[in-house]
Amino acid sequence: METLVYMIIGGCVGGVLGWLLARDQIRQRLDELRETTEERAEKRARERAKEEADALVKNAEIEARSLVAEARREADDEFKQRRQGLDNVEQRLGRRESNLDDRAQRLDERESKIQEREETLDGRHKELEERDASLREKRRKVERTLEEITDYSAEEARQKLEEQLMTRAERQAQARIREIERKAEQEAQARARKIIGVACQRFAGDFVADKCVNVVDLPSDDMKGRIIGREGRNIRALEKVTGADVIVDDTPEVVVISCFDPVRREVARRSLEKLVADGRIHPTRIEEVVEKSRKEVDQYVREAGREATLELGIHGLHDELEELVGRLKFRTSYGQNMWAHSIEVGYLCGLMAAELDDDVMAARRAGLLHDIGKALSHERRESHALVGAEYADRFGESELVRNAIAAHHNEEPQESVIAHLVIAADALSGARPGARREVLGAYVKRLKDLEKISSQFDGVKKSYAIQAGREIRVMVAHDAVDDEGARKLSQEIARRIEDELVYPGQVMVTVIREMRATEYAR
């Protein structure tokens, strides 16, 4: 039993010793393998590094060669450019040198010609001096002869002759001045009568009534007494708060409202219609209704101005100018509504400006505002164009727009293309058939009358009415009418038109005289 134990213990000890020996051998083998692997890895790394280094060197050599080649190409290109520039400079210098040679040659030729002229002038100067001396000698001989004949010295004879000439010239000048003054006075009186007659003819009758009067219909004539009130207190209160005249006459079932301010007239018309419809008419009620109507009209005016600006696409217009545009809703000229006329002029200006590649919005703005002075012309005595320009400048409009407004009736020089466009658009909108109170038949008759009047003068070959009757062009025979006669003919035709025709605005008379010579080469 003990032997078995010893054998087991001995076996175990032997196994342990064997294992320890085997472990040491394994470790030694592992160390040998590790050293071999590290050497191989290191060798492979060195080989790989060498290969990479060789590749880098080759790439560097290739890049260096490409850089050198590129640098050579750039240097060659730069050299060629510089060479070409030098060639161009040499060519320019050569041309300049040849030009300078030509100029020097021309200067030499001019100098020789100038010398020849100087010599010629010297010769002529000597001839003139000899002639002058000869004339002085002859004059002295004539003076001595005259002194011997008339017993006057040369100075006395000169003074006597000057006195006679001055006396005769003064008498002729005074007679001519008296004749001119007499004719000018006669012509001025006739001209003044014509101007007054034409003005009264154009602005009288239906035109004034249409401009300044509104009519309010009544349900019955009994309402007239209620409008007048006890001792006239109602009508006085209405006229006081509205600023308009209320005319109650014998016309059945009608009351007339008269006022030069169209806005006040509209307020009075609306107020009276409301009072008649309500039936309660007394001073307190009149004030309430008038105030309400005034607010309605003010709102209507603002909306009309805003509608016009929106229709034309205009932005940034001052509220005061927008209100003036709206007030044109109540203004008419020969039956044409000024609000619609202003919008139409704005459109026409914009269209023409677009055709000319000009500022379309500025043209529309000037066209819309060109007649805003008419909304104030009853308050100011100046021309509506100048009044409108003043208000446009006051409320921030540009100088271009201001000048276009002021110049559209030639009361100020036109300083831009847009100013001329406003004139043209105004004429197109106002003079076209149907725009104003003028039927087509009357329009055609006016054009025919213009051509007929112009054709009745001597020397006139043809006449044409153009620009919707705003201009008449007269062709005259060049051998029958000279330049001064053409000017006189234009004045006579204009006066004849003023005497015999009624027309809106003004008519420009243009007389054209030309001579054409034609020959054929055979």
Residue, then its C-alpha position, 0 to 999 in steps of 0.5 A: m500500500e505504501t509502495l503504491v502511494y509512493m508510486i503515485i506520488g512518484g508518478c505525480v512528481g514525475g508528471v509535474l517535472g515533465w510538464l515543467l520541462a515541456r513548458d520550458q521547451i515550449r517557451q523557448r520554442l515560442d521565443e524562437l518563433r517570436e524572434t523569427t516572426e519579428e525579424r520577418a515582419e521587420k524585414r517585410a516592413r523595411e522592404r515595404a518602406k523601401e518600395e514606398a520610398d522608391a515610389l515617392v521618389k519616382n512620383a516626385e521625379i515625375e512631378a518635378r519633370s511636369l513642373v519643369a515642363e509647365a514652367r518652360r511652357e509658361a516661359d515660352d508663352e510669356f516670351k511669345q506674348r512679350r515678343q508679340g507686344l514688342d512687334n505691335v509696339e514696333q508696328r505702332l511706332g513705325r506707323r507713328e513715324s510715317n504719320l509724323d513724316d506725312r505731317a512734316q511734309r504737309l507742314d512744309e507744304r503749308e509753310s511754303k503756301i503761307q510764304e507765297r500768300e504773305e508775299t502776295l499780301d505784301g504786294r497787295h498791301k503795297e498796291l493798296e497803299e499806292r491807291d490810298a495815296s492816290l485817292r487822298e491826293k484826288r480828294r484834296k484836289v476835289e476839296r480845293t475845287l469845291e472850296e473855290i466854287t462854293d466859298y465853303s471849307a471842307e469841314e463847313a461843307r461836311q457839317k452842312l450836309e450832315e445837318q440836312l441829312m439829320t433833319r430829313a431822317e428825323r422827319q421821316a422817322q417821326a412820320r413812320i413812328r406815327e404811322i406804326e403807332r396808329k396801325a398798332e392801336q387799331e390792330a390792338q383794339a381789333r385784337a382785343r375785341k376778338i379775344i373778348g368775343v371768342a372768350c365769351q363765346r367759348f365759356a358762355g351758355d350751356f358750358v357755364a350752366d353745365k359747370c356750375v349748376n345742379v338740379v334737384d327734383l321735388p315730389s311736388d311744388d309744396m316742398k318748395g315752401r318747406i325748403i324756404g321755411r318761415e321767413g326763409r330761415n331754412i334756405r338761408a341755413l342751407e346756403k350758409v352751411t353748404g356755401a352754395d346758392v339754392i335757387v327756388d323759382d317758378t320751374p315746377e318741381v325743380v330746385v337749382i343749386s349753383c356753386f363754382d366749387p363742384v364739391r360744395r355743390e355736390v354736398a348741397r345736392r346730396s343734402l337737399e335730396k336727403l332732406v326732401a326724402d326725409g321731410r324734416i327740414h329745419p336749421t338743426r336738421i339741415e346742419e346734421v344732414v349737411e355734415k353727414s353728406r360732407k363726410e360721404v362726399d369726402q369719403y367718395v373723393r378719397e375713394a375716387g382718387r385711390e381708384a385712379t392711382l390703383e388703376l394706373g399702378i401708381h404708388g406713394l402718392h400723397d394723400e392731398l394729391e390723391e384727394l385732388v385727383g378724386r375731386l376731379k370726379f365732379r369737374t367737366s370740360y366740354g362735357q368730358n369728365m376730368w377724372a376720367h380724362s386724367i386717367e386716360v392721359g396717364y395711360l396714353c403717357g405710359l404707352m408712349a413712354a414705353e415706346l420711347d424706352d422712357d420712365v413709364m411710371a413717371a409718365r403715368r404719374a405726370g399724366l394723372l396729375h396734369d389737371i389737378g389744378k382744375a380742382l382748385s382753379h375756382e379758388r386761385r386766379e392763376s392758370h390751373a397748370l401752374v397751380g397744379a405744379e405748385y401743389a405737386d412740388r409742395f407735396g413731394e413730387s419730383e421736378l420732372v413731374r412738376n415741370a410736366i404739369a406746369a408746361h402742358h399748356n406752354e406756360e413753362p419750357q418743357e424740360s423733358v420728353i415726358a413733358h412733351l408726352v403729357i401735351a400730346a396725350d392731353a390733346l389726344s384725350g381731349a380732341r378725339p371724336g366723342a371725348r367731349r361734347e361734340v358729335l361726329g358730324a360736328y367734328v367732321k364739319r369743323l375739320k372741313d371748315l378748317e381746310k376750306i378757310s385755309s384754301q381760300f387764300d391766294g397762293v395756297k395749293k393744298s391744306y390738311a387738318i391733322q391732330a384731330g383739328r388741333e393743327i392745320r398744315v397749308m402748302v403754298a406755291h414757292d413762286a407765289v409766296d415768299d418767306e415773309g409772305a408765308r409768315k403773314l399768311s399763317q397770321e391771316i389764316a389764324r385770325r380768320i379761324e378765330d373769327e369764323l369757327v368755335y373750337p376747344g383749345q387752340v389750333m396751330v397754323t403751319v404754312i409750308r413753302e418749298m421748292r423742288a428741282t428735278e432733272y434727269a441724267r440721260 
